[in-house]
Amino acid sequence: MTGSGEDAHPTAGRLTALLIDASTEAISAAGGHSGGVYLRSRTPGLLRLAVLSGLPGPLFRPWWRLHADRPFPVADAYRLGVQVVLPNATETMRRYPQFAAGLPFQFGSLYVPVVSGSTTYGVLTVLRPAVTDAAEVLSEHDRVVRLAQELGAALRGLEDAHPDQVAWDGEPVCLRPPTASTSLGRAGRFAWDPETADITLDEDLHTLLGTPPSEFPGTVEAFADAVAPTDAHRILATLRDTAAGRPPALPLYLRAEDGALRLLDLWNAYEPPAAPAVRGVVVAPGPGPTADSAADLLPDGVFCVDRLGLVVYANPRAAQLLGRPRAELVGRDLWEAVPWLRRPDFEDHLRAALLAPDPVHFHLVRPSAQESGTRPTAQDTGSPPSARDAGSPPSGQDHGSLPPAQDTGSPPPAQNAGPPPSTQDPGPPPPTQNAGPTPPTQDPEPAQQSYGGDWLALSVHSGPDRLTCTVRPASRVKDSPEGQETAELSETGMSPLAPLYRPIALAIALTEAVTARQVSAVVMRELLPAFGGRRLAIYLLHERHLYLEWETGFPKGFLAPFEGVDLGTHLPGVETLTTGRPLFFDSMEQLTATYPGIPLDATEGARAFLPLIASGRAVGSCILGFDRPRSFSTEERTVLTALAGLIAHAMEKAQRYESETALARGLQQALLPRRLAAHPQLETTGRYLPGTAGMEVGGDWYDVVESGDGLALVIGDVQGHGVQAAATMGQLRSAVRAFALGDRPPDEVMSSTNHLLIDLDPGLFASCCYIRLDPATGVARAARAGHPPPLLRSPDGRTRVLDLPGGVILGVAPKARYPVTELRMEPGAILALYTDGLVERPGRDIDEGITALRVALAKAGAPAARPGGRFLAGVADRLTATARHALDRPDDIALLLATRRAAPPPGPH
């Protein structure tokens, strides 16, 4: 399944219903205010947010996609199959500093893996108020665990019916959780079964609609007529959409027969084995709209945003200060209605208000009309709303707005606001026609004086259903040499680092990136969202030429002509490096004026060219691209310049790492055997897989060496990773090979190798298993030094662990002894030698891994069924398949297999 709740596949609606129901119940069970479900995607190792409940989706876009190997609580819950409980911000910072840097607010959270059998589908998560001790949320945690188990079982059933369809590859479904409180007025609940068409109402809803149970016919049509007869068709259509897995993103604003306002909210419910049902609530608001009407008279601006970012109310003063008529605010997404609020610092404060219990106070500079793409309004002098109005102006009135300035940001309102009220109601209906005009509470300020470059002071208070924002002009002072206007900040409790949280997250993430591509991926993932960028290009310097290391967002092939340019080229990406100065261009016109004739990838936008210089050494350059013209504040220029230095140091470290890795890999490839010694009655094959952590090379090795009239099978593992481990492995392999060629007994081979390692004193230890086999007779003599025991598969398929007595690991005790065990291999038997990387996993007993390998070997076919001498290659590939495709291999893996063939029949005499 792909998408975000649409019927891309027959399972889509049912899957969406399952996830919505689980997240809604989990939020209620844990006493949370928001949450959701992460689900696996079709991209290996990538989780996607499938459902987000109680929070605006665009505000949390950086967390829509998450790799399972990142140091985040969701990733740990999914990858390790553990439950993560974070009671407060302090514990979150201690255990997950990168996650806490991105969301540095006072909240607690729960993360429970959604598992069925051996399959992990995703993670159920709930954000809740912070508490002092994790013990305070244990009871709620247990209820969320049960919900995750039920969801896992339901997803298993869905997958059994539709294999490979339980995955998520689209954007999340964003919804508001069902309102549990009826404080806004009377409310009642109902449930509708789409299959039987039965609808049931609770007692409160019967009372609200004035339909006693004895007089209610029990049909969905009767229900729609009782709620809002003039909008019955809308109710029925929305019920059908919800049953198909497309619940409405917003409540329906409806009018009862007597004109009273009613809100209808719907969601899916799924209770196996029953089919999805639709549940909902009908609310008749009480004093809320009346309070909103009173707020129209306040001298400060007041606007309200619900928990998904929809503006549900704005008084005239707020409309004036935000630069939009109320008709273009109420019923629209906040970022659509006021585009200039789409900025990282404002979004940080809004996240704080949504996630933390305390009010948030801050200042923002309001751009000019041309910069923001909005038009100023004079003081709203239109009619005040009636008691049933929530802020929309009378139809056809603009509440005294001034003629628009040149609008360069967004299309005209008629193109942006969606269908007209007759087909789509964006908010509460207009006031009654007899409401007379009321004088403004204060004289309107001339738009040309009050709008453009002014600072606004905002306070945001979070409620259970919406955020209430107060806005007023802030006093101004001159504090920069250029005379820039800045806010006179009061003691508001706002952290001065709030705009820097995403850059801090970048700094933390860069410490974990070890290759140039990993560094580039971190920059794309953390830096672009922090500054609103859409394009990124990173060039690295090599022999006085710049070569593209990473690009995203640029048109296909646009950057090709710049590949390999030398340092004498007149280009901003080159000159920022040669001069060491960052270059900022607020518009493409400014860029072309400085660099005439430079190719452009867009007609509009802004660009930042940052030099990557580490410890005085030129590393490369970084280009950030923005889709729209914008100015770079002094603070942004300072932060971007500092981050460029951080990126340069990470790149320099990555280049050193890759050089050392290339050296270590070359050394290791040179030391591993190019071919294995052969014998007519013995087939052998080997596999080596480097670990994905650290240098990705280590000290595992295997070998097959001629030893007298037989062959010696060897496997070993040197502790650690990197060049030193690989070099030590080469020395030990050469020593064992020399001793084997001398046909020494296995115990002498082990003892001599032990003495050699002690004499070399590399500070490393090694394990080893050595088996000298006579292919003609099948007699084998084995010695083991701290190595995992071999496996032997008999011709009849029975497989056992060879419990060979052994000595301590090599390099520890000079007088260590290594007993020899004799065994016999029948024709058709398979002997398996391996290192611990194949059978050992963090948090799992190694015996479990050995047992799993034994079972897998037992399922291998008989050698006679695969003629041609390549039978073992297929077995080796199957035994290492899981490890080969794993994103996370903490250790190297070596595997050596041998099978004995029957002696050929004697030829004619």
Residue pairs with C-beta under 8 A, 6 or more apart in sequence:
1 8
1 9
1 11
1 12
1 15
1 165
1 166
1 167
1 168
1 169
2 8
2 9
2 42
2 167
2 168
2 169
2 170
3 12
3 169
3 170
4 50
4 170
4 171
4 172
4 173
5 12
5 13
5 16
5 173
5 245
5 246
6 12
6 170
6 245
6 246
7 13
7 244
7 245
9 162
9 165
10 162
11 158
11 161
11 162
11 165
11 166
12 245
13 243
13 244
13 245
13 246
13 276
14 158
14 245
14 270
14 276
15 155
15 158
15 165
15 166
15 245
16 50
16 51
16 173
16 245
16 246
16 268
17 245
17 268
17 269
17 270
17 276
18 151
18 154
18 155
18 158
18 270
19 37
19 39
19 50
19 51
19 151
19 173
20 51
20 53
20 173
20 175
20 247
20 267
20 268
21 267
21 268
21 269
21 270
21 271
22 37
22 124
22 147
22 148
22 150
22 151
23 35
23 36
23 37
23 51
23 53
23 124
24 53
24 177
24 178
24 267
25 147
26 32
26 35
26 124
26 126
26 144
26 147
26 148
27 33
27 34
27 35
27 53
27 54
27 126
27 177
28 177
28 180
29 140
29 143
29 144
29 147
30 110
30 126
30 128
30 137
30 140
30 141
30 143
30 144
31 128
31 129
31 140
32 54
32 110
32 126
32 127
32 128
33 54
33 127
33 128
33 129
33 307
33 354
33 464
34 52
34 53
34 54
34 55
34 126
34 127
34 177
34 307
34 354
34 355
35 53
35 54
35 124
35 125
35 126
35 127
36 49
36 50
36 51
36 52
36 53
36 125
36 172
37 49
37 50
37 51
37 114
37 122
37 123
37 124
37 125
37 151
38 47
38 48
38 49
38 50
38 66
38 74
38 78
38 122
38 123
38 125
39 47
39 48
39 50
39 121
39 122
39 166
39 167
39 168
40 46
40 47
40 48
40 78
40 120
40 121
40 122
40 166
40 167
40 168
41 47
41 48
41 167
41 168
41 169
42 167
42 169
43 169
44 885
44 887
45 67
45 68
45 69
45 887
46 65
46 66
46 67
46 68
47 65
47 66
47 67
47 68
47 74
47 75
47 78
47 122
47 123
48 64
48 65
48 66
48 168
48 169
48 170
48 172
49 60
49 63
49 64
49 65
49 66
49 172
50 122
50 168
50 172
50 173
51 172
51 173
51 175
52 60
52 172
52 173
52 174
52 175
53 174
53 175
53 176
53 177
54 176
54 177
54 307
54 308
55 127
55 174
55 307
55 308
55 354
56 174
56 307
56 308
56 309
56 334
56 350
56 354
57 64
57 171
57 172
57 174
57 308
57 309
58 309
58 333
58 335
59 309
59 347
59 350
59 351
59 354
60 351
61 529
62 102
62 502
62 525
62 529
63 102
64 171
64 172
66 72
66 74
66 75
67 75
68 75
68 78
68 79
68 887
69 75
69 79
69 887
69 888
70 98
71 96
71 98
71 99
71 512
72 96
72 98
72 99
73 84
73 86
73 92
73 95
73 96
73 99
73 109
73 111
73 125
74 111
74 123
74 125
76 82
76 84
76 111
77 83
77 84
77 111
77 112
77 113
77 123
78 113
78 120
78 122
78 123
79 888
80 842
80 843
81 113
81 115
81 120
82 113
83 110
83 111
83 112
83 113
83 141
83 145
84 109
84 110
84 111
85 110
85 111
85 134
85 137
85 138
85 141
86 92
86 95
86 96
86 108
86 109
86 110
86 111
87 108
87 130
87 131
87 132
87 133
87 134
87 136
87 137
88 106
88 107
88 108
88 130
88 131
88 132
89 100
89 104
89 105
89 106
89 107
89 130
91 134
92 99
92 100
92 109
93 100
93 104
97 508
98 505
98 508
98 509
101 501
101 504
101 505
101 508
102 501
102 502
102 505
103 351
103 355
104 495
104 501
105 351
105 352
105 355
105 356
106 130
106 355
106 356
106 357
106 358
107 127
107 128
107 129
107 130
107 355
107 356
108 127
108 128
108 129
108 130
108 131
108 137
109 125
109 126
109 127
109 128
110 125
110 126
110 128
110 137
110 140
110 141
110 144
111 123
111 124
111 125
112 123
112 124
112 125
112 141
112 144
112 145
112 147
112 148
113 120
113 122
113 123
113 124
113 148
114 120
114 121
114 122
114 123
114 124
114 148
114 151
114 152
114 155
115 121
115 148
115 149
115 152
116 152
116 153
116 155
116 156
117 156
119 156
119 159
121 151
121 152
121 155
121 166
122 168
124 144
124 147
124 148
124 151
126 144
127 355
128 137
128 140
129 357
130 357
131 137
150 272
153 272
154 270
154 272
155 166
157 272
158 165
158 166
159 165
159 166
173 247
174 249
174 308
175 247
175 249
175 267
175 308
176 250
176 251
176 265
176 306
176 307
176 308
176 465
178 265
178 267
178 279
178 281
179 187
179 265
179 281
179 283
179 464
179 465
181 464
181 465
182 204
182 283
183 286
184 283
184 285
184 286
184 288
184 465
185 283
185 284
185 285
185 286
185 287
185 288
186 204
186 207
186 208
186 283
186 284
186 286
187 204
187 205
187 208
187 281
187 282
187 283
187 284
188 201
188 202
188 203
188 204
188 205
188 206
188 207
188 208
188 209
188 281
188 282
189 201
189 202
189 204
189 205
189 279
189 280
189 281
189 282
190 199
190 200
190 201
190 202
190 205
190 223
190 279
190 280
190 281
190 282
191 199
191 200
191 269
191 277
191 278
191 279
191 280
192 198
192 199
192 200
192 220
192 223
192 239
192 243
192 277
192 278
192 279
192 280
193 199
193 275
193 277
194 239
194 240
194 243
194 275
194 276
194 277
194 278
195 275
197 219
197 220
198 218
199 218
199 219
199 220
199 223
200 218
201 209
201 211
201 213
201 216
201 223
205 282
206 212
206 213
206 216
208 282
208 284
209 226
209 227
209 282
210 226
211 222
211 226
216 222
216 226
220 236
220 239
221 232
221 236
223 235
224 232
224 233
224 235
224 236
224 239
225 232
227 235
227 254
227 256
227 262
227 264
227 282
228 234
228 235
228 254
228 255
228 256
228 257
228 262
228 264
229 257
230 255
231 252
231 254
231 255
234 252
234 254
235 252
235 254
235 264
238 248
238 252
238 264
238 266
239 266
239 278
241 247
241 248
242 248
242 266
242 267
242 268
242 278
242 280
243 268
243 276
243 278
245 268
245 276
247 266
247 267
247 268
248 265
248 266
249 308
250 306
250 308
250 310
251 263
251 264
251 265
251 283
252 263
252 264
252 265
252 425
253 261
253 263
253 425
253 427
253 428
253 429
254 261
254 262
254 263
254 264
254 425
255 261
255 262
255 429
256 262
256 284
259 388
260 284
260 388
261 284
261 285
261 289
261 388
261 390
261 428
261 429
262 282
262 283
262 284
263 282
263 283
263 285
264 280
264 281
264 282
265 280
265 281
265 283
266 278
266 279
266 280
267 278
267 279
267 280
268 276
268 277
268 278
268 279
269 276
269 277
269 278
269 279
270 276
270 277
271 277
288 390
289 385
289 387
289 388
289 389
289 390
289 428
290 387
292 304
292 313
292 315
292 385
292 389
292 390
292 391
293 384
293 385
293 386
293 387
293 389
295 302
295 313
295 315
296 315
296 316
296 384
296 385
296 391
297 315
297 384
297 438
297 441
298 315
298 317
298 441
299 317
299 441
299 442
300 317
300 470
300 471
300 472
301 314
301 315
301 317
301 318
301 319
301 320
301 321
301 322
301 470
301 471
301 472
302 313
302 314
302 315
302 317
302 318
302 468
302 469
302 470
302 471
303 311
303 313
303 314
303 315
303 318
303 322
303 329
303 469
303 471
304 311
304 312
304 313
304 314
304 466
304 467
304 468
304 469
305 311
305 312
305 334
305 466
305 467
305 469
306 312
306 465
306 466
306 467
307 354
307 465
307 466
307 467
309 333
309 334
309 335
310 331
310 332
310 333
310 334
311 329
311 330
311 331
311 332
311 333
311 334
311 337
311 427
312 330
312 331
312 390
312 391
312 427
312 428
312 466
313 330
313 390
313 391
314 322
314 326
314 329
314 330
314 391
315 380
315 391
316 326
316 379
316 380
316 381
316 382
316 399
316 440
317 379
317 380
317 441
318 329
318 469
318 471
319 325
319 326
319 329
319 377
319 380
319 399
320 376
320 377
320 378
320 379
320 380
320 444
320 445
320 450
321 366
321 456
321 471
321 472
321 473
322 329
322 337
322 338
322 374
322 471
323 338
323 366
323 369
323 372
323 374
323 375
323 376
323 377
323 451
324 337
324 338
324 374
324 375
324 377
325 377
325 380
325 393
325 398
325 399
325 401
326 380
326 391
326 392
326 393
326 399
327 392
327 393
327 397
327 398
327 399
327 413
328 337
328 413
328 416
328 417
329 337
329 338
329 391
330 390
330 391
330 392
330 426
330 427
330 428
331 392
331 417
331 425
331 426
331 427
332 416
332 417
332 426
334 341
335 341
335 342
336 410
336 416
338 374
339 372
339 373
339 374
339 409
339 410
340 366
340 367
340 371
340 372
340 373
340 374
340 409
341 364
342 532
343 364
343 532
344 499
344 502
344 529
344 530
344 531
344 532
345 362
345 364
345 498
345 499
346 364
348 498
348 499
348 501
349 360
349 362
349 458
349 460
349 494
349 498
350 460
350 467
352 360
352 498
353 359
353 360
353 460
353 461
353 462
353 467
354 462
354 467
356 462
357 462
358 493
359 459
359 460
359 461
359 462
360 459
360 460
360 494
361 457
361 458
361 459
361 460
361 490
361 492
361 493
361 494
362 457
362 458
362 492
362 494
362 498
363 455
363 456
363 457
363 458
363 474
363 487
363 489
364 455
364 456
364 458
365 453
365 454
365 455
365 456
365 485
365 487
366 372
366 451
366 452
366 453
366 454
366 455
366 456
367 452
367 453
368 451
368 452
368 453
369 375
369 376
369 405
369 406
369 407
369 451
369 452
370 405
370 406
370 408
371 631
372 409
373 407
373 408
373 409
373 410
374 407
374 409
374 410
375 401
375 402
375 403
375 404
375 405
375 407
376 402
376 405
376 447
376 450
376 451
377 399
377 400
377 401
377 402
377 447
378 400
378 401
378 402
378 444
378 445
378 446
378 447
379 400
379 440
379 442
379 443
379 444
379 445
380 399
380 400
380 440
381 399
381 400
381 437
381 439
381 440
381 444
382 393
382 394
382 397
382 398
382 399
382 400
382 437
383 393
383 394
383 397
383 431
383 435
383 436
383 437
383 438
384 431
384 435
384 438
385 391
385 392
385 431
385 435
386 431
386 432
386 435
388 428
388 429
388 431
388 432
389 428
389 429
389 430
389 431
390 427
390 428
391 427
391 428
392 427
392 428
392 429
392 430
392 431
393 399
393 430
394 430
394 431
394 433
394 435
395 421
395 430
400 444
402 447
409 628
410 416
417 426
418 424
418 426
421 429
450 473
453 485
454 473
454 474
454 476
454 485
455 473
455 474
455 475
455 476
455 485
455 486
455 487
456 471
456 472
456 473
456 474
457 471
457 472
457 473
457 474
457 487
457 490
458 469
458 470
458 471
459 469
459 470
460 467
460 468
460 469
460 470
461 467
461 468
461 469
461 470
474 487
474 488
475 487
475 488
476 485
476 486
476 487
476 488
477 485
477 486
477 488
478 484
478 485
479 486
480 486
480 634
484 634
497 504
499 635
499 639
500 639
502 526
502 527
502 529
502 530
503 526
503 527
503 530
503 639
503 643
505 526
505 530
506 522
506 523
506 526
506 527
506 530
506 643
506 646
507 643
507 646
509 522
509 525
509 526
510 519
510 522
510 523
510 646
510 647
510 650
512 522
513 519
513 521
513 522
513 650
513 654
514 653
514 654
514 657
515 654
515 657
515 658
516 540
516 549
516 550
516 651
516 654
516 655
516 658
517 549
517 550
518 654
519 647
519 650
519 651
519 654
520 536
520 538
520 549
520 550
521 550
522 650
523 536
523 538
523 550
523 622
523 647
524 536
524 550
524 552
527 533
527 536
527 624
527 643
528 534
528 536
528 552
528 624
531 624
531 626
531 636
531 640
532 626
532 630
533 624
533 625
533 626
534 553
534 625
534 626
534 627
535 552
535 553
535 554
535 601
535 623
535 624
535 625
535 626
536 550
536 551
536 552
536 553
536 622
536 623
536 624
536 625
537 548
537 550
537 551
537 554
537 559
537 573
537 622
537 623
537 625
538 548
538 549
538 550
538 551
538 612
538 620
538 621
538 622
538 623
538 647
538 651
539 546
539 547
539 548
539 549
539 562
539 573
539 620
539 621
539 622
539 623
540 546
540 547
540 549
540 612
540 619
540 620
540 651
540 655
541 567
541 577
541 618
541 619
541 620
544 566
544 567
545 564
545 565
545 566
545 567
546 562
546 564
546 565
546 566
546 567
546 573
546 574
546 577
546 620
546 621
547 563
547 564
548 559
548 562
548 563
549 620
551 559
553 625
554 601
554 625
555 601
558 599
558 601
561 599
562 571
562 573
565 571
565 574
566 574
567 574
567 577
567 578
568 574
570 595
571 595
571 598
572 583
572 585
572 591
572 594
572 595
572 598
572 607
572 609
573 609
573 621
573 623
574 621
575 583
575 609
576 582
576 583
576 609
576 610
576 611
576 621
577 611
577 612
577 613
577 618
577 620
577 621
578 618
579 611
580 611
580 613
581 611
582 608
582 609
582 610
582 611
582 637
582 640
582 641
582 644
583 607
583 608
583 609
584 606
584 607
584 608
584 609
584 632
584 637
585 591
585 594
585 606
585 607
585 608
586 606
586 629
586 630
586 631
586 632
587 604
587 605
587 606
587 629
588 600
588 602
588 603
588 604
588 605
588 606
588 607
588 629
591 598
591 600
591 607
592 598
592 600
601 625
602 625
602 627
604 627
604 628
604 629
605 625
605 626
605 627
605 628
605 629
606 625
606 626
606 628
606 629
606 630
606 631
606 632
607 623
607 624
607 625
607 626
608 623
608 624
608 632
608 640
609 621
609 622
609 623
610 621
610 622
610 623
610 624
610 640
610 641
610 643
610 644
610 647
611 618
611 621
611 644
611 648
612 618
612 619
612 620
612 621
612 622
612 644
612 645
612 647
612 648
612 651
613 619
613 644
613 645
613 648
614 645
614 648
614 649
614 651
614 652
615 649
615 652
617 652
619 648
619 651
619 652
619 655
620 648
620 651
622 644
622 647
624 640
632 640
657 695
660 695
660 722
660 723
661 695
661 696
661 697
663 723
664 695
664 697
664 722
664 723
664 726
665 690
665 696
665 697
667 697
667 723
667 726
667 727
667 730
668 690
668 697
668 726
668 729
670 730
671 701
671 726
671 729
671 730
671 733
672 688
672 701
672 702
673 686
673 702
673 703
673 704
676 684
676 685
676 686
676 703
676 704
677 704
677 705
677 706
677 711
678 684
679 711
679 775
680 775
680 901
680 904
681 775
681 776
681 900
681 901
681 902
681 903
682 711
682 773
682 775
682 898
682 899
682 900
682 901
683 863
683 869
683 871
683 872
683 898
683 899
683 901
684 704
684 711
684 713
684 872
684 896
684 897
684 898
685 872
685 873
685 875
685 876
685 896
685 897
686 702
686 704
686 876
686 894
686 895
686 896
686 897
687 876
687 877
687 879
687 880
687 893
687 894
687 895
688 700
688 701
688 702
688 892
688 893
688 894
688 895
689 837
689 880
689 883
689 884
689 889
689 892
689 893
689 894
690 696
690 697
690 698
690 889
690 892
691 698
691 721
691 837
691 889
691 890
691 891
691 892
691 893
692 886
692 887
692 888
692 889
692 890
693 721
693 888
693 889
693 890
694 721
694 722
695 721
695 722
695 723
696 721
697 721
697 722
697 723
697 725
697 726
697 892
698 717
698 718
698 720
698 721
698 722
698 725
698 726
698 729
698 891
698 892
699 716
699 717
699 718
699 719
699 720
699 721
699 725
699 726
699 728
699 729
699 764
699 766
699 892
700 716
700 717
700 718
700 729
700 835
700 837
700 892
700 893
700 894
701 714
701 715
701 716
701 717
701 718
701 729
701 732
701 733
701 894
702 714
702 715
702 716
702 833
702 894
702 895
702 896
703 712
703 714
703 715
703 733
703 736
703 737
704 711
704 712
704 713
704 714
704 896
704 898
705 711
705 712
705 714
705 736
705 737
705 740
705 741
706 712
706 740
706 741
707 740
707 741
707 743
707 772
708 743
709 774
709 776
710 772
710 773
710 774
710 775
711 772
711 773
711 775
712 736
712 740
712 749
712 770
712 771
712 772
712 773
713 770
713 771
713 772
713 773
713 831
713 833
713 896
713 898
714 733
714 736
714 737
714 740
714 768
714 769
714 770
714 771
714 896
715 768
715 769
715 787
715 833
715 834
715 835
715 894
715 896
716 729
716 732
716 733
716 736
716 766
716 767
716 768
716 769
716 787
716 835
717 766
717 767
717 768
717 787
717 835
717 836
717 837
717 892
717 894
718 725
718 728
718 729
718 732
718 764
718 765
718 766
719 725
719 764
719 765
719 766
720 764
721 892
724 762
724 764
725 764
727 762
728 757
728 760
728 762
728 764
728 766
729 766
731 756
731 760
732 753
732 756
732 757
732 766
732 768
732 810
735 752
735 753
735 756
736 749
736 753
736 768
736 770
739 748
739 749
739 752
739 753
740 749
740 770
740 772
744 752
745 772
745 781
745 820
746 770
746 771
746 772
746 781
746 782
746 783
746 818
746 820
747 783
747 817
747 818
747 819
747 820
749 770
749 783
750 768
750 770
750 783
750 785
750 807
750 810
750 818
751 816
751 817
751 818
753 768
753 785
753 810
754 785
754 810
754 811
754 813
754 814
754 816
754 818
755 814
757 764
757 765
757 766
757 810
757 811
758 811
758 814
764 811
765 809
765 810
765 811
765 812
766 785
766 809
766 810
766 811
767 785
767 786
767 787
767 788
767 809
767 810
767 835
767 836
768 784
768 785
768 786
768 787
768 810
769 782
769 783
769 784
769 785
769 787
769 788
769 790
769 804
769 833
770 782
770 783
770 784
771 780
771 781
771 782
771 783
771 790
771 831
771 833
772 780
772 781
772 782
773 779
773 780
773 825
773 831
773 898
773 900
774 780
775 900
776 903
777 824
778 824
778 825
778 826
778 827
778 829
778 900
779 822
779 823
779 824
780 822
780 823
780 824
780 825
780 831
781 820
781 821
781 822
782 790
782 802
782 804
782 820
782 821
782 822
782 823
783 804
783 806
783 807
783 818
783 819
783 820
783 821
784 804
784 805
784 806
784 807
784 818
785 806
785 807
785 808
785 809
785 810
785 816
785 818
786 806
786 807
786 808
786 809
786 810
787 806
787 835
788 834
788 835
788 836
788 839
788 846
788 850
789 801
789 802
789 803
789 804
789 850
790 801
790 802
790 804
790 831
790 832
790 833
790 834
791 799
791 800
791 801
791 802
791 831
791 832
791 834
791 850
791 853
791 854
791 857
792 799
792 800
792 802
792 823
792 825
792 829
792 830
792 831
792 832
793 799
793 829
793 830
793 831
793 832
793 857
793 858
793 860
794 800
794 826
794 829
795 826
795 827
795 828
795 829
795 862
797 858
797 862
798 858
799 854
799 855
799 857
799 858
800 854
801 850
801 854
802 821
802 823
804 821
805 819
805 821
806 818
806 819
807 816
807 817
807 818
807 819
808 816
825 831
825 900
826 900
827 900
827 901
827 902
827 903
828 862
828 863
828 864
828 899
828 900
828 901
828 902
829 899
829 900
830 857
830 860
830 863
830 872
830 875
830 897
830 898
830 899
831 897
831 898
831 899
832 853
832 857
832 879
832 895
832 896
832 897
833 895
833 896
833 897
834 853
834 893
834 894
834 895
834 896
835 891
835 892
835 893
835 894
835 895
836 846
836 891
837 883
837 889
837 890
837 891
837 892
837 893
837 894
838 849
838 853
838 879
838 880
838 883
838 893
838 894
838 895
839 846
839 849
839 850
839 852
839 853
840 846
840 849
840 891
841 849
841 890
842 890
853 879
856 878
856 879
857 875
857 879
860 875
860 878
861 871
863 871
863 872
863 899
863 901
865 871
866 874
871 899
872 897
872 898
872 899
875 897
876 895
876 897
879 895
879 897
880 893
880 895
883 889
883 893
